[in-house]
Amino acid sequence: MSGVLRAARPRGDRWARALVVGLPYAWLLLFFLAPAIIVLKISLAEQTLGVPPYTSLFAAGRLQATADNYLFLVSDSLYASAYLNALRFAAGATCCCLLIGYPLAYGIVRAPLRWRNALLLLVILPFWTSFLIRVYAWIGLLKGNGFINNLLLGAGLIDQPLTLLNNEFAVYVGLVYSYLPYMVLPLYAALEKLDPTLLEAASDLGCRPMQAFWRITLPLSLPGIIAGSLLVFIPMCGEFIIPELLGGSDTLMIGKVLWDEFFTNRDWPVAAAVALVMLVALVLPMGLLRRYLVREAT
């Protein structure tokens, strides 16, 4: 009887282990792989009038797939400019978030323990307000007769309003403000795990504080830097609201191109091809970074 129980227990453990591991994969299969396959199917079709506005891949028992949509992306410089602008804005804003977020996270970690929760609450407090409302608030701050220009005029620092809205500066401000918490939280998690005795040992061995930071703190916090940069960079590449509201019509990013193709031109196949190219361009660096982190951890 005890042998039967021992045999049944490992079998039950295997099923429980498979269930725990299988649920995340089922989630990814349902909400990531399946939509990607649908988008791939649309990108291989042709635009047509109707509902849905694209042709079927299978007609008269034959496969009617075409790669013309991807060739069109290569032939039109508009899409290349949109991709490059998206990467440029995302990379620049990610660097700004890192330069601002790292000292902020480091200061929270070094703050007294009783203040840390309150400081973290201040970091995530903007999430309690609608993202769209926060972007609209920046319009009121940056416009010609907004708060910032009125403050500078009242202080006598300028004699005419500055052009702070509908340009690249406004886009960078909106991106950094909106995504800064996504950089601070992973950095805080990485810095909090550091053993303070390492810095004490470095100080005892004659290492100056700045040298200890560059040789100990910064290398050990590299996983948090990479995680925060990915969390910030990836959604920035497809951002639509911030460039549309703060950047004006001259700011071209891939999110705006997707919106125009889907809802203005109703060219779903080209829009699907644009989305897939961006997906592949983002997934490959993520895979390489994951391999690097796994290799460093082992």
C-alpha positions, 0 to 999 in steps of 0.5 A: 500500500505504501509503495502505491502511495509513493508511486502516485505521489511523484505522478501527482507532483509531475502533473502539478509541475507541468500545470505550473509550467504550462499555464504561462506558455498557454497564456503566451500561446493564446495572447502572443503567438495566436495574434501574431499568426493572425497579423502575419496572415493579414500581411500576406493578403491584399487590400480590398473593399469589404469587411474585412478589408483584405482578401482571403489567403485561400480561394478556390482551394489554392493559397493566394499569399503575396509578399507585395506588402513587404516589398512596398515597405522597402520601396517607400522611404516613408516607412524607413523614416518612421522606423528610424524616427521611432528608434531614435526617439525611443533610444534617446528617451531611454538614455534620458530615463536611465540618467534620471532614473538611476540616481533616483533609484539609488537615492531611494535605496540609500534613504532611511528605511522608513522613507523608502515606501513613501518615496516609491509611492511618489514614483508610482503615483502618476499611474493613478491618473489616466495616461491620456490626461497626463499627456494633455496636462503637458499641453497646458504646461508647454503651450505658448501661453502655458504655465512654463512660459508664463513663469519665465515671462513673469520672472523676466528670463525671456521676453517672448514665449518659447516654442516648447510644444509641437516639436521633438523637445515636447515628444522627449519630455512626454516620453521621459515623463510617462515611462520614467517609473518603468526604469526606476522600479527595476533599478530599485529592485536590482540596487536593493539586492546589493550587499552593502558589505561589499562597499564597506570592504572596498572602502577598507581596502582604500577604494574611493566612493566613486571608484567603488560605484564604478567597480562594484555598484554599477556592474552588479546593477547591470541586470536592472539597467537592462530590464529597465531599458527594455521595459522603457524602450520597447513600448516607446517604439510603438508610442502613438499618443505622445507624438500625436498630441505633443509632437504635432503633424511633423513628428513621424513615428511608426505608431502614427503610421500604423494608425493612418494605415489601419483607420485612415487608409484602411490598408490592413495588409500594409499595416500588418506588415509594418507591425510585424517588421517592428515586432521582429526588429524588437524581438531579436535584440530581446532574445540576444539580451536574454542569452547574455543575461543567462550566460552572465547568471551561469 
